[in-house]
Amino acid sequence: MLSSGCAARSGLSPVATVPADSSSGVTVESTDTRLAAALLMEKAVPTAESHLQVAREYMRLGVLDAAQARTDRALKQAPRLSSAHELMARIWRDWGVAGEGLG
């Protein structure tokens, strides 16, 4: 019961106890128009190139884990796609593990 919790003892309403840094539902996918457009295209036409375009947008925004995941998708569909291999090498470089591309 809320009336017996910390909010009741402190005199604050339950809404006032929500941390200021709690998730408000705003994401980079919903705020960046270029990424949103690439995601829409990827959903409509899930090709290696559309996955790679989403990866490029995540890379531009510095979201390297998502860029790597989309680059992996592109490479699964088109293992010889040189631009995907190049982007993966850039991701590894930015992570500080450029040697991964040599093995």
Backbone atoms as SQL, in Angstrom:
CREATE TABLE atoms (id INTEGER PRIMARY KEY, chain TEXT, resi INTEGER, resn TEXT, atom TEXT, x REAL, y REAL, z REAL);
INSERT INTO atoms VALUES
  (1, 'A', 1, 'MET', 'N', 0.829, -1.171, 0.000),
  (2, 'A', 1, 'MET', 'CA', 0.000, 0.000, 0.000),
  (3, 'A', 1, 'MET', 'C', 0.878, 1.240, 0.000),
  (4, 'A', 2, 'LEU', 'N', 0.608, 2.205, -0.861),
  (5, 'A', 2, 'LEU', 'CA', 1.434, 3.391, -0.995),
  (6, 'A', 2, 'LEU', 'C', 1.473, 4.249, 0.252),
  (7, 'A', 3, 'SER', 'N', 0.402, 4.328, 0.987),
  (8, 'A', 3, 'SER', 'CA', 0.363, 5.218, 2.148),
  (9, 'A', 3, 'SER', 'C', 1.333, 4.789, 3.243),
  (10, 'A', 4, 'SER', 'N', 1.837, 3.558, 3.175),
  (11, 'A', 4, 'SER', 'CA', 2.770, 3.119, 4.205),
  (12, 'A', 4, 'SER', 'C', 4.217, 3.177, 3.727),
  (13, 'A', 5, 'GLY', 'N', 4.432, 3.632, 2.523),
  (14, 'A', 5, 'GLY', 'CA', 5.782, 3.669, 1.960),
  (15, 'A', 5, 'GLY', 'C', 6.536, 4.930, 2.310),
  (16, 'A', 6, 'CYS', 'N', 7.712, 5.082, 1.746),
  (17, 'A', 6, 'CYS', 'CA', 8.586, 6.228, 1.995),
  (18, 'A', 6, 'CYS', 'C', 7.918, 7.539, 1.621),
  (19, 'A', 7, 'ALA', 'N', 7.146, 7.550, 0.543),
  (20, 'A', 7, 'ALA', 'CA', 6.504, 8.782, 0.097),
  (21, 'A', 7, 'ALA', 'C', 5.540, 9.306, 1.149),
  (22, 'A', 8, 'ALA', 'N', 4.805, 8.414, 1.785),
  (23, 'A', 8, 'ALA', 'CA', 3.841, 8.847, 2.806),
  (24, 'A', 8, 'ALA', 'C', 4.569, 9.430, 4.013),
  (25, 'A', 9, 'ARG', 'N', 5.677, 8.822, 4.417),
  (26, 'A', 9, 'ARG', 'CA', 6.431, 9.311, 5.576),
  (27, 'A', 9, 'ARG', 'C', 7.126, 10.629, 5.297),
  (28, 'A', 10, 'SER', 'N', 7.566, 10.845, 4.062),
  (29, 'A', 10, 'SER', 'CA', 8.289, 12.073, 3.754),
  (30, 'A', 10, 'SER', 'C', 7.361, 13.225, 3.427),
  (31, 'A', 11, 'GLY', 'N', 6.079, 12.941, 3.241),
  (32, 'A', 11, 'GLY', 'CA', 5.138, 13.988, 2.875),
  (33, 'A', 11, 'GLY', 'C', 5.087, 14.250, 1.385),
  (34, 'A', 12, 'LEU', 'N', 5.829, 13.484, 0.597),
  (35, 'A', 12, 'LEU', 'CA', 5.838, 13.658, -0.850),
  (36, 'A', 12, 'LEU', 'C', 4.760, 12.792, -1.482),
  (37, 'A', 13, 'SER', 'N', 4.247, 13.245, -2.592),
  (38, 'A', 13, 'SER', 'CA', 3.304, 12.415, -3.329),
  (39, 'A', 13, 'SER', 'C', 4.079, 11.323, -4.040),
  (40, 'A', 14, 'PRO', 'N', 3.450, 10.194, -4.389),
  (41, 'A', 14, 'PRO', 'CA', 4.158, 9.121, -5.086),
  (42, 'A', 14, 'PRO', 'C', 4.812, 9.588, -6.381),
  (43, 'A', 15, 'VAL', 'N', 4.220, 10.542, -7.079),
  (44, 'A', 15, 'VAL', 'CA', 4.790, 11.043, -8.326),
  (45, 'A', 15, 'VAL', 'C', 6.110, 11.738, -8.058),
  (46, 'A', 16, 'ALA', 'N', 6.230, 12.448, -6.955),
  (47, 'A', 16, 'ALA', 'CA', 7.445, 13.186, -6.633),
  (48, 'A', 16, 'ALA', 'C', 8.610, 12.261, -6.309),
  (49, 'A', 17, 'THR', 'N', 8.351, 10.980, -6.031),
  (50, 'A', 17, 'THR', 'CA', 9.417, 10.056, -5.685),
  (51, 'A', 17, 'THR', 'C', 10.055, 9.400, -6.901),
  (52, 'A', 18, 'VAL', 'N', 9.532, 9.641, -8.081),
  (53, 'A', 18, 'VAL', 'CA', 10.103, 9.073, -9.297),
  (54, 'A', 18, 'VAL', 'C', 11.410, 9.788, -9.600),
  (55, 'A', 19, 'PRO', 'N', 12.516, 9.055, -9.766),
  (56, 'A', 19, 'PRO', 'CA', 13.796, 9.700, -10.042),
  (57, 'A', 19, 'PRO', 'C', 13.735, 10.543, -11.313),
  (58, 'A', 20, 'ALA', 'N', 14.460, 11.638, -11.311),
  (59, 'A', 20, 'ALA', 'CA', 14.467, 12.546, -12.465),
  (60, 'A', 20, 'ALA', 'C', 15.043, 11.889, -13.701),
  (61, 'A', 21, 'ASP', 'N', 15.935, 10.899, -13.533),
  (62, 'A', 21, 'ASP', 'CA', 16.568, 10.270, -14.683),
  (63, 'A', 21, 'ASP', 'C', 15.832, 9.025, -15.159),
  (64, 'A', 22, 'SER', 'N', 14.603, 8.814, -14.714),
  (65, 'A', 22, 'SER', 'CA', 13.865, 7.637, -15.160),
  (66, 'A', 22, 'SER', 'C', 13.514, 7.768, -16.633),
  (67, 'A', 23, 'SER', 'N', 13.308, 6.652, -17.273),
  (68, 'A', 23, 'SER', 'CA', 13.028, 6.638, -18.703),
  (69, 'A', 23, 'SER', 'C', 11.706, 7.328, -19.013),
  (70, 'A', 24, 'SER', 'N', 11.769, 8.237, -19.952),
  (71, 'A', 24, 'SER', 'CA', 10.552, 8.937, -20.365),
  (72, 'A', 24, 'SER', 'C', 10.020, 8.385, -21.672),
  (73, 'A', 25, 'GLY', 'N', 10.634, 7.329, -22.158),
  (74, 'A', 25, 'GLY', 'CA', 10.185, 6.734, -23.402),
  (75, 'A', 25, 'GLY', 'C', 10.795, 7.356, -24.642),
  (76, 'A', 26, 'VAL', 'N', 11.671, 8.343, -24.475),
  (77, 'A', 26, 'VAL', 'CA', 12.320, 8.993, -25.602),
  (78, 'A', 26, 'VAL', 'C', 13.548, 8.173, -25.973),
  (79, 'A', 27, 'THR', 'N', 13.648, 7.810, -27.236),
  (80, 'A', 27, 'THR', 'CA', 14.779, 7.021, -27.709),
  (81, 'A', 27, 'THR', 'C', 15.420, 7.709, -28.894),
  (82, 'A', 28, 'VAL', 'N', 16.636, 7.303, -29.185),
  (83, 'A', 28, 'VAL', 'CA', 17.320, 7.859, -30.350),
  (84, 'A', 28, 'VAL', 'C', 16.562, 7.491, -31.631),
  (85, 'A', 29, 'GLU', 'N', 15.928, 6.324, -31.617),
  (86, 'A', 29, 'GLU', 'CA', 15.153, 5.897, -32.788),
  (87, 'A', 29, 'GLU', 'C', 13.952, 6.802, -33.038),
  (88, 'A', 30, 'SER', 'N', 13.400, 7.372, -31.985),
  (89, 'A', 30, 'SER', 'CA', 12.235, 8.231, -32.151),
  (90, 'A', 30, 'SER', 'C', 12.592, 9.703, -32.313),
  (91, 'A', 31, 'THR', 'N', 13.821, 10.071, -32.035),
  (92, 'A', 31, 'THR', 'CA', 14.189, 11.483, -32.119),
  (93, 'A', 31, 'THR', 'C', 15.091, 11.828, -33.296),
  (94, 'A', 32, 'ASP', 'N', 15.790, 10.857, -33.847),
  (95, 'A', 32, 'ASP', 'CA', 16.682, 11.126, -34.976),
  (96, 'A', 32, 'ASP', 'C', 15.978, 10.751, -36.276),
  (97, 'A', 33, 'THR', 'N', 15.708, 11.734, -37.106),
  (98, 'A', 33, 'THR', 'CA', 14.918, 11.487, -38.320),
  (99, 'A', 33, 'THR', 'C', 15.643, 10.611, -39.332),
  (100, 'A', 34, 'ARG', 'N', 16.955, 10.758, -39.450),
  (101, 'A', 34, 'ARG', 'CA', 17.696, 9.926, -40.408),
  (102, 'A', 34, 'ARG', 'C', 17.663, 8.454, -39.997),
  (103, 'A', 35, 'LEU', 'N', 17.851, 8.201, -38.709),
  (104, 'A', 35, 'LEU', 'CA', 17.788, 6.823, -38.224),
  (105, 'A', 35, 'LEU', 'C', 16.377, 6.269, -38.373),
  (106, 'A', 36, 'ALA', 'N', 15.381, 7.072, -38.031),
  (107, 'A', 36, 'ALA', 'CA', 13.987, 6.618, -38.154),
  (108, 'A', 36, 'ALA', 'C', 13.656, 6.254, -39.592),
  (109, 'A', 37, 'ALA', 'N', 14.126, 7.052, -40.540),
  (110, 'A', 37, 'ALA', 'CA', 13.870, 6.766, -41.956),
  (111, 'A', 37, 'ALA', 'C', 14.568, 5.477, -42.388),
  (112, 'A', 38, 'ALA', 'N', 15.800, 5.283, -41.936),
  (113, 'A', 38, 'ALA', 'CA', 16.530, 4.059, -42.278),
  (114, 'A', 38, 'ALA', 'C', 15.852, 2.832, -41.678),
  (115, 'A', 39, 'LEU', 'N', 15.356, 2.955, -40.454),
  (116, 'A', 39, 'LEU', 'CA', 14.652, 1.839, -39.827),
  (117, 'A', 39, 'LEU', 'C', 13.356, 1.507, -40.556),
  (118, 'A', 40, 'LEU', 'N', 12.673, 2.529, -41.001),
  (119, 'A', 40, 'LEU', 'CA', 11.437, 2.317, -41.755),
  (120, 'A', 40, 'LEU', 'C', 11.724, 1.591, -43.070),
  (121, 'A', 41, 'MET', 'N', 12.774, 2.019, -43.757),
  (122, 'A', 41, 'MET', 'CA', 13.155, 1.357, -45.008),
  (123, 'A', 41, 'MET', 'C', 13.579, -0.088, -44.747),
  (124, 'A', 42, 'GLU', 'N', 14.326, -0.307, -43.671),
  (125, 'A', 42, 'GLU', 'CA', 14.765, -1.659, -43.333),
  (126, 'A', 42, 'GLU', 'C', 13.571, -2.576, -43.080),
  (127, 'A', 43, 'LYS', 'N', 12.560, -2.031, -42.399),
  (128, 'A', 43, 'LYS', 'CA', 11.373, -2.838, -42.119),
  (129, 'A', 43, 'LYS', 'C', 10.608, -3.154, -43.404),
  (130, 'A', 44, 'ALA', 'N', 10.519, -2.183, -44.308),
  (131, 'A', 44, 'ALA', 'CA', 9.791, -2.367, -45.564),
  (132, 'A', 44, 'ALA', 'C', 10.541, -3.274, -46.529),
  (133, 'A', 45, 'VAL', 'N', 11.859, -3.104, -46.593),
  (134, 'A', 45, 'VAL', 'CA', 12.690, -3.861, -47.527),
  (135, 'A', 45, 'VAL', 'C', 13.929, -4.349, -46.768),
  (136, 'A', 46, 'PRO', 'N', 13.839, -5.501, -46.113),
  (137, 'A', 46, 'PRO', 'CA', 14.943, -5.990, -45.285),
  (138, 'A', 46, 'PRO', 'C', 16.084, -6.624, -46.091),
  (139, 'A', 47, 'THR', 'N', 16.818, -5.785, -46.780),
  (140, 'A', 47, 'THR', 'CA', 17.952, -6.253, -47.579),
  (141, 'A', 47, 'THR', 'C', 19.255, -6.002, -46.826),
  (142, 'A', 48, 'ALA', 'N', 20.329, -6.572, -47.324),
  (143, 'A', 48, 'ALA', 'CA', 21.641, -6.330, -46.725),
  (144, 'A', 48, 'ALA', 'C', 21.958, -4.838, -46.738),
  (145, 'A', 49, 'GLU', 'N', 21.649, -4.169, -47.822),
  (146, 'A', 49, 'GLU', 'CA', 21.932, -2.736, -47.920),
  (147, 'A', 49, 'GLU', 'C', 21.093, -1.919, -46.941),
  (148, 'A', 50, 'SER', 'N', 19.839, -2.289, -46.728),
  (149, 'A', 50, 'SER', 'CA', 19.023, -1.534, -45.763),
  (150, 'A', 50, 'SER', 'C', 19.510, -1.767, -44.330),
  (151, 'A', 51, 'HIS', 'N', 19.961, -2.994, -44.020),
  (152, 'A', 51, 'HIS', 'CA', 20.549, -3.255, -42.703),
  (153, 'A', 51, 'HIS', 'C', 21.816, -2.411, -42.527),
  (154, 'A', 52, 'LEU', 'N', 22.598, -2.341, -43.597),
  (155, 'A', 52, 'LEU', 'CA', 23.842, -1.590, -43.538),
  (156, 'A', 52, 'LEU', 'C', 23.580, -0.091, -43.371),
  (157, 'A', 53, 'GLN', 'N', 22.535, 0.415, -43.985),
  (158, 'A', 53, 'GLN', 'CA', 22.211, 1.834, -43.821),
  (159, 'A', 53, 'GLN', 'C', 21.817, 2.138, -42.377),
  (160, 'A', 54, 'VAL', 'N', 21.060, 1.246, -41.764),
  (161, 'A', 54, 'VAL', 'CA', 20.723, 1.421, -40.349),
  (162, 'A', 54, 'VAL', 'C', 22.012, 1.383, -39.511),
  (163, 'A', 55, 'ALA', 'N', 22.912, 0.464, -39.841),
  (164, 'A', 55, 'ALA', 'CA', 24.194, 0.377, -39.129),
  (165, 'A', 55, 'ALA', 'C', 24.975, 1.679, -39.258),
  (166, 'A', 56, 'ARG', 'N', 24.984, 2.257, -40.441),
  (167, 'A', 56, 'ARG', 'CA', 25.691, 3.534, -40.644),
  (168, 'A', 56, 'ARG', 'C', 25.097, 4.648, -39.773),
  (169, 'A', 57, 'GLU', 'N', 23.784, 4.666, -39.674),
  (170, 'A', 57, 'GLU', 'CA', 23.136, 5.697, -38.859),
  (171, 'A', 57, 'GLU', 'C', 23.454, 5.508, -37.379),
  (172, 'A', 58, 'TYR', 'N', 23.425, 4.261, -36.909),
  (173, 'A', 58, 'TYR', 'CA', 23.807, 4.009, -35.525),
  (174, 'A', 58, 'TYR', 'C', 25.274, 4.394, -35.305),
  (175, 'A', 59, 'MET', 'N', 26.121, 4.108, -36.263),
  (176, 'A', 59, 'MET', 'CA', 27.541, 4.466, -36.175),
  (177, 'A', 59, 'MET', 'C', 27.687, 5.981, -36.080),
  (178, 'A', 60, 'ARG', 'N', 26.949, 6.703, -36.898),
  (179, 'A', 60, 'ARG', 'CA', 26.987, 8.169, -36.885),
  (180, 'A', 60, 'ARG', 'C', 26.620, 8.700, -35.504),
  (181, 'A', 61, 'LEU', 'N', 25.688, 8.029, -34.845),
  (182, 'A', 61, 'LEU', 'CA', 25.217, 8.453, -33.534),
  (183, 'A', 61, 'LEU', 'C', 26.072, 7.910, -32.387),
  (184, 'A', 62, 'GLY', 'N', 27.045, 7.067, -32.722),
  (185, 'A', 62, 'GLY', 'CA', 27.925, 6.517, -31.693),
  (186, 'A', 62, 'GLY', 'C', 27.350, 5.340, -30.931),
  (187, 'A', 63, 'VAL', 'N', 26.309, 4.709, -31.488),
  (188, 'A', 63, 'VAL', 'CA', 25.698, 3.539, -30.845),
  (189, 'A', 63, 'VAL', 'C', 26.315, 2.306, -31.504),
  (190, 'A', 64, 'LEU', 'N', 27.519, 1.987, -31.046),
  (191, 'A', 64, 'LEU', 'CA', 28.322, 0.976, -31.737),
  (192, 'A', 64, 'LEU', 'C', 27.769, -0.434, -31.613),
  (193, 'A', 65, 'ASP', 'N', 27.163, -0.791, -30.492),
  (194, 'A', 65, 'ASP', 'CA', 26.635, -2.150, -30.363),
  (195, 'A', 65, 'ASP', 'C', 25.498, -2.380, -31.354),
  (196, 'A', 66, 'ALA', 'N', 24.634, -1.390, -31.532),
  (197, 'A', 66, 'ALA', 'CA', 23.543, -1.525, -32.499),
  (198, 'A', 66, 'ALA', 'C', 24.090, -1.507, -33.924),
  (199, 'A', 67, 'ALA', 'N', 25.121, -0.705, -34.168),
  (200, 'A', 67, 'ALA', 'CA', 25.750, -0.683, -35.493),
  (201, 'A', 67, 'ALA', 'C', 26.358, -2.039, -35.823),
  (202, 'A', 68, 'GLN', 'N', 26.999, -2.644, -34.839),
  (203, 'A', 68, 'GLN', 'CA', 27.602, -3.961, -35.044),
  (204, 'A', 68, 'GLN', 'C', 26.537, -5.024, -35.308),
  (205, 'A', 69, 'ALA', 'N', 25.441, -4.965, -34.579),
  (206, 'A', 69, 'ALA', 'CA', 24.368, -5.956, -34.767),
  (207, 'A', 69, 'ALA', 'C', 23.767, -5.838, -36.171),
  (208, 'A', 70, 'ARG', 'N', 23.530, -4.620, -36.649),
  (209, 'A', 70, 'ARG', 'CA', 22.960, -4.446, -37.988),
  (210, 'A', 70, 'ARG', 'C', 23.962, -4.823, -39.070),
  (211, 'A', 71, 'THR', 'N', 25.241, -4.555, -38.826),
  (212, 'A', 71, 'THR', 'CA', 26.272, -4.955, -39.791),
  (213, 'A', 71, 'THR', 'C', 26.337, -6.472, -39.872),
  (214, 'A', 72, 'ASP', 'N', 26.201, -7.148, -38.743),
  (215, 'A', 72, 'ASP', 'CA', 26.139, -8.616, -38.738),
  (216, 'A', 72, 'ASP', 'C', 24.971, -9.113, -39.581),
  (217, 'A', 73, 'ARG', 'N', 23.821, -8.478, -39.444),
  (218, 'A', 73, 'ARG', 'CA', 22.656, -8.864, -40.258),
  (219, 'A', 73, 'ARG', 'C', 22.963, -8.725, -41.741),
  (220, 'A', 74, 'ALA', 'N', 23.580, -7.614, -42.097),
  (221, 'A', 74, 'ALA', 'CA', 23.916, -7.380, -43.508),
  (222, 'A', 74, 'ALA', 'C', 24.870, -8.465, -44.012),
  (223, 'A', 75, 'LEU', 'N', 25.863, -8.806, -43.201),
  (224, 'A', 75, 'LEU', 'CA', 26.847, -9.808, -43.617),
  (225, 'A', 75, 'LEU', 'C', 26.253, -11.212, -43.690),
  (226, 'A', 76, 'LYS', 'N', 25.245, -11.488, -42.890),
  (227, 'A', 76, 'LYS', 'CA', 24.584, -12.796, -42.988),
  (228, 'A', 76, 'LYS', 'C', 23.836, -12.920, -44.313),
  (229, 'A', 77, 'GLN', 'N', 23.272, -11.814, -44.775),
  (230, 'A', 77, 'GLN', 'CA', 22.550, -11.841, -46.050),
  (231, 'A', 77, 'GLN', 'C', 23.486, -11.752, -47.250),
  (232, 'A', 78, 'ALA', 'N', 24.575, -11.026, -47.080),
  (233, 'A', 78, 'ALA', 'CA', 25.507, -10.814, -48.195),
  (234, 'A', 78, 'ALA', 'C', 26.939, -10.885, -47.657),
  (235, 'A', 79, 'PRO', 'N', 27.458, -12.093, -47.464),
  (236, 'A', 79, 'PRO', 'CA', 28.769, -12.266, -46.840),
  (237, 'A', 79, 'PRO', 'C', 29.932, -11.593, -47.568),
  (238, 'A', 80, 'ARG', 'N', 29.754, -11.283, -48.832),
  (239, 'A', 80, 'ARG', 'CA', 30.851, -10.682, -49.603),
  (240, 'A', 80, 'ARG', 'C', 30.666, -9.174, -49.796),
  (241, 'A', 81, 'LEU', 'N', 29.742, -8.574, -49.078),
  (242, 'A', 81, 'LEU', 'CA', 29.462, -7.146, -49.208),
  (243, 'A', 81, 'LEU', 'C', 30.619, -6.354, -48.581),
  (244, 'A', 82, 'SER', 'N', 31.481, -5.819, -49.439),
  (245, 'A', 82, 'SER', 'CA', 32.705, -5.170, -48.959),
  (246, 'A', 82, 'SER', 'C', 32.419, -3.969, -48.065),
  (247, 'A', 83, 'SER', 'N', 31.372, -3.218, -48.358),
  (248, 'A', 83, 'SER', 'CA', 31.064, -2.045, -47.531),
  (249, 'A', 83, 'SER', 'C', 30.669, -2.444, -46.103),
  (250, 'A', 84, 'ALA', 'N', 30.082, -3.624, -45.957),
  (251, 'A', 84, 'ALA', 'CA', 29.741, -4.115, -44.616),
  (252, 'A', 84, 'ALA', 'C', 31.011, -4.520, -43.866),
  (253, 'A', 85, 'HIS', 'N', 31.946, -5.151, -44.568),
  (254, 'A', 85, 'HIS', 'CA', 33.219, -5.504, -43.937),
  (255, 'A', 85, 'HIS', 'C', 33.988, -4.246, -43.531),
  (256, 'A', 86, 'GLU', 'N', 33.935, -3.232, -44.370),
  (257, 'A', 86, 'GLU', 'CA', 34.606, -1.978, -44.046),
  (258, 'A', 86, 'GLU', 'C', 33.985, -1.330, -42.804),
  (259, 'A', 87, 'LEU', 'N', 32.662, -1.305, -42.732),
  (260, 'A', 87, 'LEU', 'CA', 32.008, -0.711, -41.574),
  (261, 'A', 87, 'LEU', 'C', 32.313, -1.501, -40.308),
  (262, 'A', 88, 'MET', 'N', 32.338, -2.827, -40.412),
  (263, 'A', 88, 'MET', 'CA', 32.666, -3.644, -39.242),
  (264, 'A', 88, 'MET', 'C', 34.080, -3.325, -38.756),
  (265, 'A', 89, 'ALA', 'N', 35.002, -3.146, -39.674),
  (266, 'A', 89, 'ALA', 'CA', 36.371, -2.789, -39.289),
  (267, 'A', 89, 'ALA', 'C', 36.396, -1.437, -38.572),
  (268, 'A', 90, 'ARG', 'N', 35.588, -0.487, -39.033),
  (269, 'A', 90, 'ARG', 'CA', 35.521, 0.828, -38.380),
  (270, 'A', 90, 'ARG', 'C', 34.929, 0.711, -36.968),
  (271, 'A', 91, 'ILE', 'N', 33.931, -0.140, -36.820),
  (272, 'A', 91, 'ILE', 'CA', 33.336, -0.361, -35.498),
  (273, 'A', 91, 'ILE', 'C', 34.388, -0.944, -34.558),
  (274, 'A', 92, 'TRP', 'N', 35.084, -1.969, -35.016),
  (275, 'A', 92, 'TRP', 'CA', 36.129, -2.581, -34.189),
  (276, 'A', 92, 'TRP', 'C', 37.211, -1.565, -33.840),
  (277, 'A', 93, 'ARG', 'N', 37.583, -0.723, -34.807),
  (278, 'A', 93, 'ARG', 'CA', 38.587, 0.309, -34.549),
  (279, 'A', 93, 'ARG', 'C', 38.102, 1.241, -33.438),
  (280, 'A', 94, 'ASP', 'N', 36.855, 1.684, -33.547),
  (281, 'A', 94, 'ASP', 'CA', 36.318, 2.613, -32.552),
  (282, 'A', 94, 'ASP', 'C', 36.178, 1.966, -31.180),
  (283, 'A', 95, 'TRP', 'N', 36.008, 0.649, -31.133),
  (284, 'A', 95, 'TRP', 'CA', 35.977, -0.075, -29.865),
  (285, 'A', 95, 'TRP', 'C', 37.389, -0.315, -29.312),
  (286, 'A', 96, 'GLY', 'N', 38.397, -0.061, -30.154),
  (287, 'A', 96, 'GLY', 'CA', 39.778, -0.290, -29.727),
  (288, 'A', 96, 'GLY', 'C', 40.255, -1.705, -29.931),
  (289, 'A', 97, 'VAL', 'N', 39.578, -2.456, -30.783),
  (290, 'A', 97, 'VAL', 'CA', 39.973, -3.838, -31.068),
  (291, 'A', 97, 'VAL', 'C', 40.156, -4.035, -32.573),
  (292, 'A', 98, 'ALA', 'N', 40.900, -3.136, -33.174),
  (293, 'A', 98, 'ALA', 'CA', 41.082, -3.167, -34.626),
  (294, 'A', 98, 'ALA', 'C', 41.696, -4.486, -35.101),
  (295, 'A', 99, 'GLY', 'N', 42.448, -5.161, -34.249),
  (296, 'A', 99, 'GLY', 'CA', 43.069, -6.429, -34.611),
  (297, 'A', 99, 'GLY', 'C', 42.068, -7.514, -34.962),
  (298, 'A', 100, 'GLU', 'N', 40.815, -7.355, -34.526),
  (299, 'A', 100, 'GLU', 'CA', 39.770, -8.337, -34.867),
  (300, 'A', 100, 'GLU', 'C', 39.615, -8.467, -36.369),
  (301, 'A', 101, 'GLY', 'N', 39.858, -7.411, -37.095),
  (302, 'A', 101, 'GLY', 'CA', 39.711, -7.439, -38.538),
  (303, 'A', 101, 'GLY', 'C', 40.838, -8.143, -39.265),
  (304, 'A', 102, 'LEU', 'N', 41.885, -8.480, -38.560),
  (305, 'A', 102, 'LEU', 'CA', 43.039, -9.118, -39.186),
  (306, 'A', 102, 'LEU', 'C', 43.014, -10.632, -39.082),
  (307, 'A', 103, 'GLY', 'N', 42.118, -11.175, -38.265),
  (308, 'A', 103, 'GLY', 'CA', 42.122, -12.613, -38.014),
  (309, 'A', 103, 'GLY', 'C', 41.204, -13.413, -38.822);
